[in-house]
Amino acid sequence: MSQSLILAQQLLRFDTINPPGNEADCMQFLADWLTQRGFDVTLSTFGENRLNLIASLPGSLPGPKLAFTGHLDTVPLGNADWQYDPFGEVVGDRLYGRGSSDMKAAVAAFAVACVTHQQAIQQGSGVVLLITGGEETGCDGAQALIDTTDLPEVGALIVGEPTSNYPVIGHKGALWLRCETRGKTAHGAMPELGINAIYLAAKALGKIQHFSPGAPHPLMKQPTINVGRIAGGLNINSVPDRTQFDVDIRSAPNLHHAAIRQQLTTLLGESVTVTTLVDLPAVLSEENQAWIQSVYQHCQALHDAPLTPRIVPYFTDASLLLPALGTPPCIILGPGEPSMAHQTDEYCLLTRLAEAETLYGAVINDWMR
């Protein structure tokens, strides 16, 4: 059994479902594992039983470090029954478990790759691992890491989110808005004496359904908008005086979130109050950048067709980490199956996990030369 599989299984055994997260025990385990293998490790808290981790293997040469990032929190299991153990089970070529693809397997793969290639790292400029909690609920951990920690000098960043080991150069941004309508309560038998907040929300929702956040992007295509949650009213026989609904907008680098919010606020009018819940910019690296091309070359052997520039629609911690690190080139690259993220019976292929460990090792060796 490979070391990356062993470590991935160990990480999966910890319940880090977010909310509430509870990443502390898992993060402490990983911190101890890394410390025992020569990493300098710093843990920082961002709430009760919530931790982030920075681990570095210093090199002997000056210059920026190669960075890897991943998160240890996972989404809930969902309402459907799991056929396999959601906290880690190997069946055939699949490692099942919540977080196997998204993204504990990747964290295991790049941690083991760093240990395997520790001599090359020590002879080069070093590596740093930025491991966060709270990613699934809007990158809370990454924001806390930026706010409370001095980040190291980084020359390139690998995000281990699930891509089936296909190099991805960017992802869409996320703007989550909470919209609220306020009316006036009255008895349900005398609705003319009140102002129905649900009716106000319904009018607003009709406008949102036909709202376009902006022009399409050449690579990221059309931005999207979705109303994902609504709540209003207290009981059936009262006129509701308050309704909330949450809007999820996925954007591209050609769009500005402040402008999108202002346009939507103007469209909805004075009857709707709009507040921002999450504001994460899109990420896009230059495909022709030298390091990006070197990663492409290592990945090409794993894929039959020539590699083409790709993005993913989900967000990652790179939205916040890249600006804080000085916007180095960034690749999203992980062994997980994108289609398995957040799914019942989530799994990561063992062959992909082994490939990722080798792939990360090759990228490490290239950086240290």
Rosetta blueprint (number, residue, H / E / L):
1 M L
2 S L
3 Q H
4 S H
5 L H
6 I H
7 L H
8 A H
9 Q H
10 Q H
11 L H
12 L H
13 R L
14 F L
15 D L
16 T L
17 I E
18 N L
19 P L
20 P L
21 G L
22 N L
23 E L
24 A H
25 D H
26 C H
27 M H
28 Q H
29 F H
30 L H
31 A H
32 D H
33 W H
34 L H
35 T H
36 Q H
37 R L
38 G L
39 F L
40 D E
41 V E
42 T E
43 L E
44 S E
45 T E
46 F E
47 G E
48 E L
49 N L
50 R E
51 L E
52 N E
53 L E
54 I E
55 A E
56 S E
57 L E
58 P E
59 G L
60 S L
61 L L
62 P L
63 G L
64 P L
65 K E
66 L E
67 A E
68 F E
69 T E
70 G E
71 H E
72 L L
73 D L
74 T E
75 V L
76 P L
77 L L
78 G L
79 N L
80 A L
81 D L
82 W L
83 Q L
84 Y L
85 D L
86 P L
87 F L
88 G L
89 E E
90 V E
91 V E
92 G L
93 D L
94 R E
95 L E
96 Y E
97 G L
98 R L
99 G L
100 S H
101 S H
102 D H
103 M H
104 K H
105 A H
106 A H
107 V H
108 A H
109 A H
110 F H
111 A H
112 V H
113 A H
114 C H
115 V H
116 T H
117 H L
118 Q H
119 Q H
120 A H
121 I H
122 Q H
123 Q H
124 G L
125 S L
126 G E
127 V E
128 V E
129 L E
130 L E
131 I E
132 T E
133 G L
134 G L
135 E L
136 E L
137 T L
138 G L
139 C L
140 D H
141 G H
142 A H
143 Q H
144 A H
145 L H
146 I H
147 D H
148 T H
149 T L
150 D L
151 L L
152 P L
153 E L
154 V E
155 G E
156 A E
157 L E
158 I E
159 V E
160 G L
161 E L
162 P L
163 T L
164 S L
165 N L
166 Y L
167 P L
168 V E
169 I L
170 G E
171 H E
172 K L
173 G E
174 A E
175 L E
176 W E
177 L E
178 R E
179 C E
180 E E
181 T E
182 R E
183 G L
184 K E
185 T L
186 A L
187 H E
188 G L
189 A L
190 M L
191 P H
192 E H
193 L H
194 G L
195 I E
196 N L
197 A H
198 I H
199 Y H
200 L H
201 A H
202 A H
203 K H
204 A H
205 L H
206 G H
207 K H
208 I H
209 Q H
210 H L
211 F L
212 S L
213 P L
214 G L
215 A L
216 P L
217 H E
218 P L
219 L L
220 M L
221 K E
222 Q L
223 P L
224 T E
225 I E
226 N E
227 V E
228 G E
229 R E
230 I E
231 A E
232 G E
233 G L
234 L L
235 N L
236 I L
237 N L
238 S E
239 V L
240 P L
241 D L
242 R E
243 T E
244 Q E
245 F E
246 D E
247 V E
248 D E
249 I E
250 R E
251 S E
252 A L
253 P L
254 N L
255 L L
256 H L
257 H H
258 A H
259 A H
260 I H
261 R H
262 Q H
263 Q H
264 L H
265 T H
266 T H
267 L H
268 L H
269 G L
270 E L
271 S L
272 V E
273 T E
274 V E
275 T E
276 T E
277 L E
278 V E
279 D E
280 L E
281 P L
282 A L
283 V E
284 L E
285 S L
286 E L
287 E L
288 N L
289 Q L
290 A H
291 W H
292 I H
293 Q H
294 S H
295 V H
296 Y H
297 Q H
298 H H
299 C H
300 Q H
301 A L
302 L L
303 H L
304 D L
305 A L
306 P L
307 L L
308 T L
309 P L
310 R L
311 I E
312 V E
313 P L
314 Y L
315 F L
316 T L
317 D L
318 A H
319 S H
320 L H
321 L H
322 L H
323 P H
324 A H
325 L L
326 G L
327 T L
328 P L
329 P L
330 C E
331 I E
332 I E
333 L L
334 G L
335 P L
336 G L
337 E L
338 P H
339 S H
340 M H
341 A L
342 H L
343 Q L
344 T L
345 D L
346 E L
347 Y E
348 C E
349 L E
350 L H
351 T H
352 R H
353 L H
354 A H
355 E H
356 A H
357 E H
358 T H
359 L H
360 Y H
361 G H
362 A H
363 V H
364 I H
365 N H
366 D H
367 W H
368 M H
369 R L
